[in-house]
């Protein structure tokens, strides 16, 4: 063989080896992208028995909003054990845990800590038996009827995986345990206490929420508006009391209230653009003391829901206008109107939602990822978005398919969140929750 042919053959051999290496190596783009998700799923299955025990402990020991002291302490210990830098007492009983593994970006994951004043009726062996006095002094049961115990345990699992697999990611992980979500107070309290000043302001923030109507093992995701603006409105209609036999000597506040209830129904139906979601519900009305007495006042309590800031403002202004108009028509004093307990609509960042949906489909399979329905419920996770952070809250299926099928056979709806009968099927729910949250972090913090 001539020297030229020898050199040519050697060159061809080198090129062939390089080609084989680039297509078969486990470090090429396709395999490397799949490998971390496989690691997460295998690791999560191994950890499930421990996570189930942690979940049951949190479930059996719930605490009301603004009283999450023991829950926060327990979560702080679990995060500290994994090497996170943990700060407690942020915005009340809020917990912040930081794990750095290189420079930016920073991703924040949130869990809520609080439970509800509900007497549990699930019959579970680890059901809550906790009873306390509420702010009014009444004896109430306490129950994790909204899945916050699942959220907490999921972030324990995520924290453990990330601490033990630092080769899979680069950046900063910021975990927060937020108090008082049920009263939509906790997010603002943590922000007011310097959440994004004392700690790194995240580039992205992600949270999950259990869904009682979505099968365990599945997730739901939606870009754009997902949850509503929520406002509570108190209207005290005023009149002039007197004897029920002599109504002409009085200004009846109950008649005004009845007129106002009907007038409020025309705001959404006749003043708001039909394609804009909006709700005004009069949930409570109290007035009078006896059959033959016309009182001085009548108290109405409203919940008001919307998506856009413009419609939110429109609804509140219209309620005030209608209430004052009814009073003027009755020649009554002006009503007292108070707006409280408001939280902004939750808007899932479009680009982040699209990015994470693709990750979910790859990790869980296309059949396990569904479009989440919009809801007129509220969530103060939205406040982190309003603070300038792209956010995403996805839905986590919490009830096994066979249970959902059985409810359907019986012609029943499954127990909803906040029901005394609601309970998640913990094993598949936690497994999916840990995997989904972890692969989201690995996508954002790719090495």
Buried (B, 14 or more C-beta within 10 A) or exposed (E): EEEEEEEEEEEEEEEEEEEEEEEEEEEEEEEBBEEBBEBBBEBBEEBBEEBBEBBBEBBBBBBBBBBBBEBBEBBBEBBEEBBBEBBBEBBBBBBBBBBBBEEEBBBBBBBBBBBBBBBBBBEEEBBBEBEBEEEEEEEBBBBBBBBBBBBBBBBBBBBBBBBEBEEBBBBBBBBBBBBBBBBBBBBBBBBEBEBBEEBBBBBBBBBBBBBBBBBBBBBBBBBEBBBBBBBBBBBBBBBBBBEBEEEEEBBBBBBBBBBBBEBBEEBBEEBBEEEBBBBBEBEEBEBBEEEEEBBBBBBBBBBBBBBBEEBBEBBBEBBBEBBBEBBEEBEBBEBEBEBEEBBBBBBBBEEBBEBBBEBBBBBBEEEBBBEBEBBBEBBBBBBBBBBEBBBBBBBBBBBBBEBBEEBEEEEEEBBEBEBBEBBBBBBBBBBBBBBBBBBBBBBBBBE
